[in-house]
Structures are given as C-alpha cells and as structure tokens.
Amino acid sequence: MKAEIICVGTELLVGDIVNTNSQYISKKFTDTGIDLYYQTTVGDNYERLKECLDIAFNRVDLVITTGGLGPTIDDITKEVVADYFGVELEMIERYYDLIVKRYSERGFFEVASGGEKEASILKGSVLLENEVGLAPGCFFEKNGKKIIILPGPPKEMTPMFDNYVLPLLKQYSSSVLLMKTLEIKGVPEGKIDDRLKDYFQMVNPSVAPYAKEKCVHVRIAVKGKREKEEVLWEKVDKIVDEIKDIYPQATEIK
C-alpha cells in the first residue's frame, strides 16, 4: 500500500511551528510495512486542500491528514474531505457534550457555532478516539481509497496514532520494514561510496549512505512478510557484519 501525509495549517507554511507530526508518522510507518511516498504541507485553504487530496489519491492508496479539526472558520479538513468523497458529516454526541462541559467550566454557557463541526466525523467512517482533546479523528474508505483524519496538536495526534491508527493499519499490511544504521567516522562520503558501491546498488535489502557532520551514516533496510521477521533480520545483520569487516570503526546507532 502506498501512502501520503498531508499536513494542514498555514502556521506550518509560514514557519510559526515546526512540523513534528510528519516526522513522527514517518517513523511509525516502519512498523506497518506501508510505503510512504510523499509528504505535503498545505495552508488552510479549501480549494488548495481539495486539490492536494485529488493529487494524492491519483498516486497513492492511503492519505493521512493532520490538522484543521478545530471549531474555527479556518479548520476545514473534515469539510473538504467530506466534499471530496461526497459524504456528510455526523456529530458525535458525547464529544459535543465534552465541548459543552469545557465551555461551562470556563464560565461560558453558549457554545460557539463551530462546536458541532469540531465534534463531527465523516458519516460512515470509523471513529478514532481523542483521549486528550475535543476533536475526534476518523478512518474513511471509499472505492479502494483510504483516508485517516487526525488532529494537529502533537499531544492529541501522537496517542491517537499509537493507540488506534497503528493497529488499524496493521490490518491492511502483512509486511514490515526493518532497518539498522551504522555510523562510520574518519572516512569521506565519496570514499564510502567507492568501497560500498555494490551494496548501494542493492534493492531489497537496500543500503544507502547519509552524510553527517564528521561522519557518514549507512542505513540497511529490508522489507518482507511480518511472519518472516527473523529471516529478514538475518539478512540485515549479514550486511551489517560485512560492512563492519570493510570499516571496523563502524558502530551501530541504536
């Protein structure tokens, strides 16, 4: 399965906040065996977000969005996705009740007009519980295309992804991606390329260099069936040992 992350929020584009959600999700995809091919960041603009969805679903099977689930006028993610798939939004009563309670605790007895939107998900979708905030996430599938809608604040997105999204994704993938990284000091990147050229041309397992300050990282990765994990690790470890024979100073990064 091919996937794309779409992070929604003008604050990301103008540099007001750092996009840690994209990094977090990317690392977690390793546990699922799903291929993450693209990452897109788009501002809080209805037509541009809809265009991003159209582009994404023409090249991948799964899209994960983060951000834009709040009550304000610029929180548009759910409305755009519902429009794109031609479905309605439905309000989750207990989330709306939480919003009412939160307003009451702050001394406000009239909920803002965006409260119902914040408490809503796509009709016919799977609810993803928000254990920290007020906006639920959801998983929706239509015509073989899947989308997971997540909140933007990392303190809400992270537990939702770990507790609900990862188990869900593993139902759709029987594969796993395993990796180890070696750090090699005292050797220029070009020299690494010369001596490990044959490894860098491998496909699965794959071996790739990354230049770092005062060292080079070499990542060894293999993808395969989850039930064959032990065999896959053996393939990775074999290459790790071979590279260590070539560069005895190579150390494994935990």
Secondary structure, DSSP 8 states (H G I E B T S, - for coil): -EEEEEEE-HHHHTTSS--HHHHHHHHHGGGTT-EEEEEEEE-S-HHHHHHHHHHHHTT-SEEEEES--SSSTT--HHHHHHHHHT--EEE-HHHHHHHHHHHHHTT--S--TTHHHHTEEETT-EEE--SSSS--EEEEEETTEEEEEE-SSHHHHHHHIIIIIHHHHHTS--EEEEEEEEEEESS-HHHHHHHTHHHHT-SSSEEEEEEETTEEEEEEEEEEEGGGHHHHHHHHHHHHHHHHHH-TT-EEE-
